[in-house]
Structure formats: C-alpha cells, structure tokens
C-alpha cells in the first residue's frame, strides 16, 4: 500500500531556530514572564503583541549588538521596519550579522 507523501509546510506562526534564539534573548534581556517558544513571530513588538516600549527596544538593541554584532537604531527608517515584529528583526539580524 502506497501512502501519499506530503510535503512539510511550516506554519506561518511557527518560530524558526533563529527566531526562537532571538525570542529567548528578548525574554531574558527584559526579564519577561513569557514562554519564548510561544511568541508569535508576526506580532508587533511595540504596543500590542509583546507590548514593548522604547526603553525595552533600547535594551534589546544593546543585547543584539553584544550577542550578534549588529548595530541598529530604532529611530532610523531601517531600524523601525526591523523592529516591526520578531520575524522582521530576526531577518534583519541574519542579513547584517557579523560573520
């Protein structure tokens, strides 16, 4: 009996390994009482979603710089778009990460 093969398609709300690593960094940096694996990667970081404020973003920016070697400023155009969600921030880091 041949069973049909199905191709694995990741769920859009599933975290990639890089996103989970970043989520863990954010949760530990800010001492949040949130399961890093339960963070919606597409949810906004500001306001709704994780509900972060500008001081939180500054702390995350410092941690990202220390851990990944990526310098960014949330007040610049590319910085604002990078901080739109966990997924966009992770993608930005992967593109600009010190190799």
C-alpha positions in Angstrom: 0.0 0.0 0.0 1.5 3.3 -1.1 0.6 6.2 1.1 0.6 9.7 -0.4 3.6 11.7 0.5 3.0 15.1 1.8 5.5 17.9 1.8 6.2 19.6 5.1 4.9 23.2 5.1 5.8 25.2 8.2 3.0 27.0 10.0 3.3 30.8 9.5 3.2 31.3 13.3 5.9 28.7 14.0 9.3 30.0 15.1 12.4 29.3 13.1 15.5 28.3 15.0 16.9 31.9 14.6 13.6 33.4 15.8 13.5 31.2 18.8 17.1 32.1 19.7 16.2 35.8 19.4 13.0 35.3 21.3 15.0 33.8 24.2 17.4 36.7 24.1 14.5 39.3 24.3 12.7 37.4 27.1 15.9 37.1 29.1 17.1 40.7 28.4 13.8 42.1 29.6 13.1 39.5 32.2 9.6 38.9 30.7 7.3 36.2 32.1 6.6 34.8 28.6 7.4 31.5 27.1 10.0 32.3 24.3 8.6 29.5 22.2 5.1 30.9 22.4 5.9 34.3 20.9 4.0 35.0 17.7 6.8 35.8 15.2 4.5 38.1 13.2 3.0 40.0 16.1 4.1 43.6 16.6 6.9 44.2 19.2 5.6 47.7 20.1 2.2 48.2 21.7 0.1 45.1 21.1 1.9 41.8 20.7 4.8 41.8 23.2 3.8 45.3 24.3 7.3 46.7 24.4 8.1 50.4 24.8 11.1 52.5 23.7 13.2 51.7 26.7 12.6 47.9 26.1 13.7 48.4 22.5 16.9 50.2 23.6 17.8 47.3 25.9 17.1 44.8 23.1 19.2 46.8 20.7 22.2 46.7 23.2 21.8 42.9 23.6 21.6 42.4 19.9 24.7 44.4 19.4 26.6 42.4 22.1 25.4 39.0 21.0 25.1 39.3 17.2 27.5 42.2 16.4 24.6 44.0 14.7 24.3 47.7 15.2 21.0 49.3 14.5 19.0 52.3 15.7 15.2 52.0 16.1 14.8 55.7 15.2 16.2 55.2 11.7 14.0 54.0 8.8 15.5 50.6 8.5 15.5 50.3 12.3 11.8 51.0 12.6 11.0 48.4 10.0 13.3 45.8 11.6 11.5 46.2 14.9 8.1 45.7 13.4 8.0 42.0 14.6 10.2 39.3 15.9 10.3 37.8 12.4 11.4 41.1 10.8 14.0 41.7 13.5 15.4 38.2 13.1 15.6 38.6 9.3 17.4 41.9 9.7 19.9 40.3 12.1 20.6 37.4 9.8 21.2 39.8 6.9 23.5 42.1 8.9 25.1 39.7 11.3 28.9 39.8 11.8 30.2 36.6 10.2 
